Amino acid sequence: MSARPEPLTPELLLQAYARGYFPMADSADDPGYFWVYPTKRGILPLNDFHVPHKLARKIRGGAFTVRIDSDFAGVMAACAEPTPHPQRNSTWINATIREAYTELHKLGFAHSVECFDASGAMVGGLYGVKLGAAFFGESMFSRATDASKVALVHLVGRLIAGGFTLLDTQFVTDHLKQFGAVEVKRDAYLDLLFDALPRQADFYGLAPDAPPGLVLQSISQTS
């Protein structure tokens, strides 16, 4: 069972992120948690983010309706669902973690991006934590082809427009490599983190209903 040395409060979470740590649990049924401090960290360089042409066309075509912070709890619940996908282990999101991040969201430090299909069903999304000019991506889910990818592109466009300098992905997967994700050593990551923390950034630098073209334009201006 995971150790649980103290309650996982919003204050403790923010202190941990500011030092390069993040929490995980052994399983969704385990109420405890442990801190992770990787020797190598995944990041998505915002000035070199790559959007595949086919995906860009899909985004411009409005395949999904994208919303911001409209159902944070629903995104967390979807990310915590068991999945056979080999590149996403959702079992680490337990009730303790869900409660703590929901509180962070209420305080304005955690955000979600959601994709809805034509019927109004949420079919993809992601969530993460904002601190200074750093955004820590936590998890994503997809119930329709490319839904999580569309959510990621909308996130990146928003971060660039808002003046963010660091997008932490924790780990690098094949899913993220296609967008330019790289792995950096801990010292290099901490340099990026400590540079980003005192900076000001606005998650709502783009309006919540920003059109797809504006999102892609924000990305193209830095790549």
Buried (B, 14 or more C-beta within 10 A) or exposed (E): EBEBEEEBEBEBBBEBBBEBBBBBBBBBEBEBBBBBEBEEBBBBBBEEBBBEEEBBEBBEEEBBBBBBBBBBEBBBEBBBEEBEEEEBBBBBBBEBBBBBBBBBBEEEBBBBBBBBBEEEEBBBBBBBBBBBBBBBBBBBBBBBEBBBBBBBBBBBBBBBBBBBBBBBBBBBBEBBBEBBBBBBEEEEBBEBBBBBBEEEBBBEBBEEEBEBEEBBBBBEEBE
